[in-house]
Amino acid sequence: MKSTSGQHFVALDHVRATAAFLVVAYHFTRSYPSNPAFPGFPLIAIVSEGYTGVSLFMVLSGYLFAKLLGGRHVHYPTFLYNRALRLFPLLVLVLAAYGVAAVMDGSSVWAYCQRVLSGFVTPSWPGTAWSITVELHFYLLLPMLLALLARSPWLLAALWTAALLGRWAIYAESGTVVDLAYWTIVGRIDQFLAGILAFHVFSARRCPGWAAALAAVTLMVFLAWFRTEGGFFGWPLVGRTEKPWVYIPALEAACYALMLAWYDTNHRPRNAGFSRFVALAGTYSYSIYLIHQPLTWTVWKALYFLGFDLRITEVGFLFSIPFFLGLMAIGHVSYRVIEVPFLRLRRPYLVAVAIKQSEPQCSV
C-alpha cells in the first residue's frame, strides 16, 4: 500500500489481501444460491459468512486515513482529486461492462444510466461496486471526523454509540435494519470510526496480543453462531435473522480494529519473498474486488459440471484458493494497465504549515 507521499505500508497490504480473499471466497462458496450445507468446521464460518471482508476493508480505510491524515493539514480538494484518480478509472470501466451486459439482457440504456447516477447516493451500482458508494460517503464525512478526533476521541466514541442506538431505533420502529446496516453508511460508519480510533489509541503504543486474540475468538464464535441462525442470506429452513444487524457492524468494527492495530503495531514485514507476494495481492485488491464477481459464477459452473460438489462449503473454499491466485494475474494486468497510469497523476495533499512563514508549503 503506497500512499501519495510515497510511504509503503506492507502490513496494511497484507490486511487488504486478507479482506479481498474473504470476499472472493465468500462469493465463490455462495455461487450456488440455495446452498443448504452448513460448514462442519466452525472456523470456516468466516468464509461462509465472508461478507465480513467488506467490513475489514472499511475498518482499514478508517485506520489508513487516520494514519495518513491525523493531526496534519490537508488540502481537501486535492485529497478528493487523488481519491477520484484511485477509484474512478477502473470503476467506470466496470460499470460500463455491467451496462453492456444489462442492455444485452433487455434493460434500456436510460434505465441503466439512471442506476449509475443514483449510485452516488444509494448503493445501486452492480456487483461489488455498491460499496464504493459507502466509501465515497466516508470521504465526505472525513474532515468532520478528523476535526472531532482532534477535539476529543470521545466525540467519535459518542458518534459510534449514536449510530448503534439509531439502528436500534430503526429496528424497533420498522422491524428491519439489515439493508441500512449492511449496504449504507448508517451501518458502515461504525467500521470507519473503529479504524480511526484504533490508530489513535495505538499510534504511540503496541496493541497487546491478548486483545487481538480475544477479538479474533469473539468474531469467529459469533460468525459460527450467526451461520446457524441463517447467516446473511438466511437458509430456507431458518430464515433471515434481522435483529443482530443492530449490533453486527459495531461488533465487526471492534474486532477487526483490534486485530488490525495489533498486526500493524507489532509487525514490520519485509517487502520480499512470500510477504511481498501477499502484499501484491493487497496491491491488486481493488482490481480483484471489482472484477471477480462476474467471473465467479462462470468458473463455479464449470467446476460443478466437472463433478466437484461445490455446494459443500469446505469444498468450495478449497477451490476458491486457486481461483484467487488466478484473479491475482488478472489483477496484475488491470492494476498496471488501468490503475497505475492514473495514480501517477496524483498530487501531494498534505500541507506543511511553518510557524515562522506565512505561505503554506505542500509536503512530499
C-alpha positions, 0 to 999 in steps of 0.5 A, spaced: 500 500 500 503 506 497 500 512 499 501 519 495 507 521 499 510 515 497 510 511 504 509 503 503 505 500 508 506 492 507 502 490 513 496 494 511 497 490 504 497 484 507 490 486 511 487 488 504 489 481 501 486 478 507 479 482 506 479 481 498 480 473 499 474 473 504 470 476 499 472 472 493 471 466 497 465 468 500 462 469 493 465 463 490 462 458 496 455 462 495 455 461 487 450 456 488 444 460 491 440 455 495 446 452 498 443 448 504 450 445 507 452 448 513 460 448 514 462 442 519 468 446 521 466 452 525 472 456 523 470 456 516 464 460 518 468 466 516 468 464 509 461 462 509 459 468 512 465 472 508 461 478 507 465 480 513 471 482 508 467 488 506 467 490 513 475 489 514 476 493 508 472 499 511 475 498 518 482 499 514 480 505 510 478 508 517 485 506 520 489 508 513 486 515 513 487 516 520 494 514 519 495 518 513 491 524 515 491 525 523 493 531 526 496 534 519 493 539 514 490 537 508 488 540 502 481 537 501 480 538 494 486 535 492 485 529 497 478 528 493 482 529 486 487 523 488 481 519 491 477 520 484 484 518 480 484 511 485 477 509 484 474 512 478 478 509 472 477 502 473 470 503 476 467 506 470 470 501 466 466 496 470 460 499 470 460 500 463 461 492 462 455 491 467 451 496 462 453 492 456 451 486 459 444 489 462 442 492 455 444 485 452 439 482 457 433 487 455 434 493 460 434 500 456 440 504 456 436 510 460 434 505 465 441 503 466 444 510 466 439 512 471 442 506 476 449 509 475 447 516 477 443 514 483 449 510 485 452 516 488 447 516 493 444 509 494 448 503 493 445 501 486 451 500 482 452 492 480 456 487 483 461 489 488 461 496 486 455 498 491 460 499 496 464 504 493 458 508 494 459 507 502 466 509 501 465 515 497 460 517 503 466 516 508 470 521 504 465 526 505 464 525 512 472 525 513 474 532 515 468 532 520 471 526 523 478 528 523 476 535 526 472 531 532 478 526 533 482 532 534 477 535 539 476 529 543 476 521 541 470 521 545 466 525 540 467 519 535 466 514 541 459 518 542 458 518 534 459 510 534 454 509 540 449 514 536 449 510 530 448 503 534 442 506 538 439 509 531 439 502 528 436 500 534 431 505 533 430 503 526 429 496 528 424 497 533 420 502 529 420 498 522 422 491 524 428 491 519 435 494 519 439 489 515 439 493 508 441 500 512 446 496 516 449 492 511 449 496 504 449 504 507 453 508 511 448 508 517 451 501 518 458 502 515 460 508 519 461 504 525 467 500 521 470 507 519 470 510 526 473 503 529 479 504 524 480 511 526 480 510 533 484 504 533 490 508 530 489 513 535 489 509 541 495 505 538 499 510 534 504 511 540 503 504 543 503 496 541 496 493 541 497 487 546 496 480 543 491 478 548 486 483 545 487 481 538 486 474 540 480 475 544 477 479 538 479 474 533 475 468 538 469 473 539 468 474 531 469 467 529 464 464 535 459 469 533 460 468 525 459 460 527 453 462 531 450 467 526 451 461 520 446 457 524 441 462 525 441 463 517 447 467 516 446 473 511 442 470 506 438 466 511 437 458 509 430 456 507 429 452 513 431 458 518 430 464 515 433 471 515 435 473 522 434 481 522 435 483 529 443 482 530 444 487 524 443 492 530 449 490 533 453 486 527 457 492 524 459 495 531 461 488 533 465 487 526 468 494 527 471 492 534 474 486 532 477 487 526 480 494 529 483 490 534 486 485 530 488 490 525 492 495 530 495 489 533 498 486 526 500 493 524 503 495 531 507 489 532 509 487 525 514 490 520 514 485 514 519 485 509 517 487 502 520 480 499 519 473 498 512 470 500 510 477 504 511 481 498 507 476 494 501 477 499 502 484 499 501 484 491 495 481 492 493 487 497 496 491 491 491 488 486 485 488 491 481 493 488 482 490 481 480 483 484 474 486 488 471 489 482 472 484 477 471 477 480 464 477 481 462 476 474 467 471 473 465 467 479 459 464 477 462 462 470 468 458 473 463 455 479 459 452 473 464 449 470 467 446 476 460 443 478 459 440 471 466 437 472 463 433 478 466 437 484 460 438 489 461 445 490 455 446 494 459 443 500 462 449 503 469 446 505 469 444 498 468 450 495 473 454 499 478 449 497 477 451 490 476 458 491 484 458 493 486 457 486 481 461 483 484 467 487 491 466 485 488 466 478 484 473 479 491 475 482 494 475 474 488 478 472 489 483 477 496 484 475 494 486 468 488 491 470 492 494 476 498 496 471 494 497 465 488 501 468 490 503 475 497 505 475 497 510 469 492 514 473 495 514 480 501 517 477 497 523 476 496 524 483 498 530 487 501 531 494 495 533 499 498 534 505 500 541 507 506 543 511 504 549 515 511 553 518 510 557 524 515 562 522 512 563 514 506 565 512 505 561 505 503 554 506 508 549 503 505 542 500 509 536 503 512 530 499 
